[in-house]
Amino acid sequence: MLSGKKYPQNIRALRLLTEELLRGTIVHMNSHDSLMKVLDNKSQESRTTKLWVENLIKPVMLVMMFVRAEREADWPLHLFCVKEMLPYFFAAGHFNYAR
């Protein structure tokens, strides 16, 4: 989905899907850390929830943070996002990006 001509539209679709999945949870959150703690607790309840959290919600949140860091020129947030992206680069076989 992310390797094509409609990259911005696909990112928007993933962002909207994630927002809809987290609609009831995100209202009560104050920070990113508290949201991640709630998602980790929910992912321990069932394997399906863990699959959705680990393979959709967390990567989309990471992409959203990376886009924010790039748009706002926030260097510490950029470094944090790149550090968090390294396992995904290895998993996708992009070893040159992981260097």
C-alpha positions in Angstrom: 0.0 0.0 0.0 2.9 2.4 0.7 4.9 1.7 -2.4 3.1 3.5 -5.1 2.1 6.8 -6.6 -0.6 7.5 -4.0 1.6 7.6 -1.0 0.0 10.7 0.7 -3.5 9.3 0.2 -2.4 5.9 1.6 -0.9 7.5 4.7 -4.1 9.5 5.2 -6.2 6.3 4.9 -4.0 4.5 7.5 -4.1 7.5 9.8 -8.0 7.7 9.6 -8.2 3.9 10.2 -6.0 4.2 13.3 -8.0 7.2 14.6 -11.2 5.2 14.2 -9.8 2.2 16.0 -8.6 4.4 18.9 -11.7 6.6 19.0 -12.8 5.5 22.4 -9.4 5.2 23.9 -7.8 8.4 22.7 -10.3 10.7 24.3 -9.0 9.9 27.8 -5.3 10.1 27.0 -3.0 13.0 28.0 0.3 11.9 26.4 1.8 9.4 23.9 3.3 7.4 26.7 0.0 6.9 28.5 -1.6 5.8 25.1 1.2 3.3 24.6 0.7 1.9 28.1 -3.0 1.4 27.5 -2.3 -0.3 24.1 0.2 -2.6 25.7 -2.3 -3.6 28.4 -5.0 -4.2 25.9 -2.6 -6.2 23.7 -2.1 -8.7 26.6 -5.8 -9.5 26.6 -6.0 -11.2 23.2 -3.8 -12.3 20.4 -5.9 -10.5 17.8 -5.6 -7.2 19.7 -1.8 -7.7 20.0 -1.6 -8.3 16.2 -3.5 -5.1 15.4 -1.6 -3.0 17.9 1.9 -4.3 16.9 1.4 -4.4 13.1 -0.9 -1.5 12.5 -1.4 1.0 15.3 2.1 1.4 16.5 3.7 1.7 13.1 1.1 4.2 11.9 1.6 6.3 15.1 5.4 6.1 14.4 4.9 7.4 10.9 2.7 10.2 12.1 5.3 11.2 14.7 8.0 11.1 11.9 5.9 13.3 9.6 5.4 15.7 12.5 9.1 15.8 13.2 9.9 16.5 9.6 7.3 19.3 9.2 8.2 21.0 12.4 12.0 20.5 12.1 12.1 18.9 15.5 15.5 17.2 15.6 15.1 15.3 18.9 11.7 13.9 17.8 13.3 13.0 14.4 16.1 11.0 16.1 13.6 9.3 18.4 11.4 8.2 15.4 14.4 6.9 13.4 15.6 4.9 16.4 12.1 3.4 16.8 12.0 2.7 13.0 15.2 0.6 12.9 13.4 -2.8 13.8 10.9 -2.1 11.0 13.7 -1.5 8.5 15.4 -4.8 9.4 12.0 -6.6 9.2 11.3 -5.1 5.8 14.8 -6.1 4.5 16.0 -2.5 4.1 19.4 -3.1 5.6 21.0 0.0 4.0 18.5 2.2 5.8 19.2 0.3 9.1 22.9 1.3 9.0 
